[in-house]
Amino acid sequence: MSKFAEPSGSDVVAREDPDSPVLIETHGAVRVVTLNRPGAFNAVDEGLHRALADLWPALDADAEIRAVVLTGAGDAFSAGGDLGLLDRMVRDAALRADVMREAADIVRGITSLRVPIVTAVNGPAVGLGCSLAAMSDLVVVEEQAYFADPHVPLGLVAADGGALVWPLLMSLLRAKEFILLGERIPAEEALRLGLANRVVPRGTARTTALELATRLAALPPQAVTESKALLNAGVQQAVRALLATGLDGETASFEEPAFQRNLARMLSRTGSA
């Protein structure tokens, strides 16, 4: 018996609780996953972080799934880590440890998902948002969007994706430049560097990503999943070799005065302190 269940083929879109931090819609054999904190530009707080950690095993257990679209609600893909969460992690070592365990689950889960992930970057993709896109399989980015990994300028070790994957997607020198300096990468530059597959007009990333995912879902599933596993072998090797050390370094960053000063300055500017 095949380990792949036959997809239902239904065109009906099934929606989850609209207040959930992550929404999952069913489009036949494609699951459309939406980060759902639009009022906060999908910044990752405790609820969204936990939901992302739980997401990948749940998708992997779905026998009918053939492809995933990942996108953000509203005008951003994700603004990265929620400043309030980062502040609470400075003050609460137990919370910090929980979040870092979840971070490991997110990285291992997204990079080991058996089916292709097409990320629709509909706005800024910063920090963890940037990492989620980098760890997916195809990336569609809208012309006004950009990528940025500000971990290091903020005072954190860049452990949760970019530093693991970017050297596999672009030259090592360019990866070092963008990770260490935290500079923005506009959509067209991301395409040129190899961080994106398509640049599309504003408001069309989800549609384009769903078209690509539907094409992938129609292909022979065993050929797709085992080919993806081969293509991702270098990513898996990087995750096994480097993730734990990187997260240990990021955990230690929360005790560093430089990070705490930078975070306090950002919180004071946003009025969140």
N, C-alpha and C positions, 0 to 999 in steps of 0.2 A: 504494500500500500504506500502511496506517495505521502511524504511528510507535509506536502503542501495541500491545504484544503482548497476546493474550488471556490472562487469568489462568487458572491451572490449576484453581482452584476446590477444590483439595484441602483437607480439614479437618485433615490430619495436621500436627502441630506439629514442625518441625525445629529442633533445638537445636544450638548451637555448643559449643565447648570450655567446660565449666563454670568453668574457671579464667581465662577471658579477661576482661580489664577491661570489655569490652562484650559482652553477649550479644544475639544476634539470633534471634528465633523467627519462623517463617512460619505465618501463619494465613490461608490462601488468598492474597488480594491485599494483606493487611496485614502489615507487619513490626513486631514488638514488640521494641523496643530497650531493654535494661536496663543501667543503670550498675551495675557489679558489684564494688564494694569495700564490702560491707555492714559488715565489721568496722571500717572507718574512716568510716562514715556516707557512703560514696561520695565522700569528699574526693578531689580530682583531683590525682594524682601524675603522674610522667612517663609511665607506661604508659597511664593512662586519658586523659591529655591527647592523646597521640599517636593513640590509638584514636579519639577524638572527631574529630580532624582528618581521619583517613582514612575515617571513617564515611560522611559525606555524599556524597562522590563515588561510593563503592561503592553506596549506596542509589540514587543518581541513575542509575547504570548498569544497574539491575535493571529489565528491560523489563516484568515482570509486576506491579511494585509499583503500588498505587493510594493507599495511605495508610500512615502510620507512627504508632505509639504509642511514646512515650518515657517511661520511668519509672526508678525506682531500686530496687535490691535492699534488703531489710531495712526498717528503720524510718525511713529518710531518703531524700529525693530526692537531694540532694547538699549536703554541708557546705562546698562551695566549694574554694578552693585548699588543697592539703595543706601544712601548715606546714613540713614538712621540705623539700618542693620549693621553697618560697619562700626558705628559708634557703640552699639550694644555689644558687639564682639570685642571691642577694646576693653569694656568693663566686665564682661562675663566670659571667663575662660571655658566654662562648660558649653555655652552656646557656640563659642569659637570652634571648639573641637567637633561639635555636631555639624556645623556648617562645612567644615573641612572634610568630614567624612562624606557628607552629601556631595561636595565638589568632586571627590574621587568617584562617587557613584555616577555623577553626570557625565564625566569624561569617559569612564569605562563603558557606560551605557550607550552613549551616542556613537562612539567609535566602533562598538561591536554589534550594533543593530544589524540584523541580517539583510534588511531591504534598503534600497537607496533612499536618501533624504535629500530633497530639493528645497533649499532655503530661499525664501522670497524676502529680500532685504528691502523693506518698504520705507525706510528712514534710517536715522543714525543707528549704527551697530557698534556699541562701545563696551569695552571690558569683556564681561562674560558674553554679552551679545555678539561681540566680534568673534569670540572663541567658538560659540555655537555654529556660526556660519562657516568658520574655517574647518571645523570637524565634520561638516556635512559632505555630501557627495557632488552636488551641483549647486551653484549659487547664482541667483538672478538678483540683480541690484538695480534699484531705480536711480535715475540720473541725478537726483538731488541728494541721494544718500551718501554716507561715507562710513569708513571703518576707523576705529582708533582703539588702541590698547594703552590706557594711561596708568597701568599698575605701577611701573617704575617711577615716573615723575611724582606720583602720589606717595610713594614710599613702600610699596608692596612688591614682593617677588612675583613675577608674572608666571604663575604656575599652572593655571587651569585651562590651557589650550593653545594660546598663541605661540608661546615659546616652544611648545612641543611640535606644532604642526607647521607653522609658517616657514621654517627652514626647509620643509619638504615641498612647499608650494612656490617659493621664490628663492632668489639667491640668499646665501647665509649672510652676506654683508648687508643686503637690504633688510632682511629680517631683524638683524641686530639694530639697524638704524631706527626702524619703526617701533620695536619693542623698547629699546633703551630711551628713546626720546619721546615716545608716545604721540607722535605727530599724526594728524588726520590723513587718511588716504581717500581721496575722492573716488567716485564710482569709476570713471574712465581709467584712472591710475590703477585701481584695483584690478580692472580687467587686464591691463597691460602686464601687471605683476604676476597674474595667475591666481588672484584671490577671488575672482568672479568668472563665470562663464558667459553671462549676457548682461548688458546694460540696456534697460528698457525705460520708456517714459514714465513719469510720475503716475502713480495709481494703477499700474499694470503688472507689477511684480507677481502678485498672487495668481492672476490669470495665466501668465506665462509659466509660472512654476507648476500650476495644476496641469497645464497642457503637457509639460515635460514628464511630470509624474505619471500621468495617464498613459503616455507612450511607454514609459518604463514598466508600468503595471501590466501592459499587454504582452510583454516579452516572456519567453519561457522562464519560469521562476527559478528553476535549479541553475540554469545558466547565469542568470543575473546574480543570484545570491553568492554562488561560489566564485564568480568573476570579481564581484565586489570584495570578497574576502581576500583574494589574491592581490588586488589593487591596494587594499588597506593594510597589507602586511607590514610596511614600513611604519605606518601610523601606530599599529598595535605594538611593534617593537619599541617605539619611542615612549608609548604610554607605560609599558611594563618596566622600562629601564629608568624613566625619569620622573614619572608623576609623583611617587611617594616622596622623593627628595625635594621636588619643587614645592609640594604642599607643606612639607615641614618648614621650608624656608619662608613661605608665605605666612604660616602660622606665627613664626618668630617675628615677622615684620610688625605685627600688632603691638609688640612691646617696644618698638623703636620710637624714640622721641620725635624723629623727623616725620614719620607717618602720623603720629598723633597730632603734631602741630599742623600739618597740612590738612588733615581731616577737620580739625577744629576751625580752621580758617574757612574751609568750604561750607561747613555747617553754619557758621556765622553769616556768610553771604546769602545763604538760602533761608535763613531764619528758622532753621530746624534745631538749633542748639538748645 
